[in-house]
Amino acid sequence: MLHTLRLFLLGVHFLVAGAVNMLIVLRRPFDPDNSRLCGRVYSLPALRFLGLQTELQVDELKKLTSPCVIVVNHQSNYDLFILGSVVPRRTVTIGKTSLRWIPIFGQIYWLAGNVLIERGNAAKAKAAMLKTTDTLQHQDTSIWVFVEGTRNLGKGLLPFKKGAFQMAIAAGVPIVPICCSNYKRTMRLNRWHSGNLRIRALPPISTLGMTLDDMPALMERCRGQMVACIDALDATPQ
C-alpha cells in the first residue's frame, strides 16, 4: 500500500514539477543555470515522498570556481529525483536527441540548455562534442555526464564511455567524480524508512597537459576512485 501511494505521489509531483519547470525555462530559455533550478524542483520534494534518509558530502562541488566535467554513476530513472538536488551552478547535461520528444519533460530538458547528441550519427555527435568543448572553455559552464552511458540497475559500475574524458582533455578542464550509493539495490518503498542515500563528490582530477594518449590511464584512475568510493558509501553502517 505504501509503495503504491509513494508512486502515485511521485507521479503527481512529476506533473506539478513539470509545470513549474516549464515556467522557469520559458522565462529564461537555454540559460545554463536552468538545470540546477529544475533539478531542485524535481528532487527536493521527491526525496521526501520516497522516504529516503539522505547524506550529502558535496563540499567539493561548492568549491568549484571554474568549469569542469562532472562524471556520475547512473543507476535508474530515479536518478532525476535522487541527484537533482546536487547539480551545481551553471551545469548542463548531455542526453540523447530522442529525449526532446518526451512530452513536457523533453521540452524542459531542451529549453534548460542541455546538450543533445544523436548517437547514431557520427558527424552530428562530433559537432556536439566540439560544442561542449567551446561551452567548457568560453561559457563558464560545466558538463554533467552519466559516465557509463546507461543505467547499471545497482549492479556496480559498468565500463566507462570515452566522451566525458575526451571533452575534459580537449578543453583542459578537470574531471570531478560524483558517487551515489547503491540505492537501487537497497531501496524498499513499502517501508516508512525506505533506505539510506549517500552522495559524495570527490576532489577534481586535473587534465592539464594531457593528450588523448593519456585518456585510458585517466579513465582507469577515475573509475578506480569511484569504485572505492561507492564501496565505502555502501559499507557505511545504516
Helices and strands as residue ranges (DSSP letters): H 2-27, H 34-50, E 52-57, H 59-62, E 69-72, H 79-83, G 84-86, E 91-96, G 97-101, H 105-111, E 115-117, H 122-138, E 142-146, H 163-171, E 175-180, H 183-186, E 195-201, G 212-214, H 215-235
